[in-house]
Amino acid sequence: MQIIDECISCSACIDECPSNAIQPAGAEYDLNGQTHPALNDEHPYIVAELCDDCKSCTEVCPVESIMPNE
């Protein structure tokens, strides 16, 4: 899953994600005990390695800005 530029940064997806795969804009994330730099400084982003494709985030997104990876 990926968050596209139409995102309004409401953060509804962050609260909904059971895998904690969605991080706030500009926030570092932890993976396998290592801290990694933010993947996006403008919008929340999805860490692919943590995402289990449950699609809970797509159900709460008010602007349909969460899409499957291409």
N, C-alpha and C positions, 0 to 999 in steps of 0.2 A: 504494500500500500504506500501511497505517497500523497503529500499535501501539495496542491498546486497554488499558483499565485493568486487565485481568486479568494483565498483564505482571508477572513476578516479578523483573525487572531482572537476569537471569543473564548478559546480554551475549553470549550465543552468536550472536545475529544480527549483532552488530557485527563479530565476527571473520569471519563467513561472507560478508558483503556485498562482492561484487567491485567495486561502484561507489562504495564509501565513502559511501553515502547514509544509513546509520544512524549516529547520533551518540549518545554517552553522555548520560544525564540531566544537565541543567544546563550542558552544553558548548556554546560558541559554534561556529558552522560558517562555512566560507568558501564563497562562491558568486560566480563571475565576478570574482574578485579583491577582493571585499568581505566583511568579517566581519559576521555577523548574530547576534543574540541567540538563545539556546537556545529551542526551540519547546516544550520540556517540562522541568520541573525534577524530576519524580518518576520518570520512566521513560525509557529510550532512545527516540529518535524518528527518523522517516524524513523526510529532506528530499526532497519530491516532485520537485523539479527535477533531482535527481541519480539518482533511482530509475529503473531500466530495466525494472521488473516481471519480473525473472528468477525471482523466488520462491525463491531459495536460502535466504533467511531463514526462510520458512515451514517448510522441511524440517527445520531444526534447533531450532525453537522447541518447548520441552518442554510448554508450556501452551496452544499454539495461539492466541496473542494477537496474531498479525499477520494482518490482514484486508485485502481489496481496498478501495479507496476507494469510498464510496457514491455 
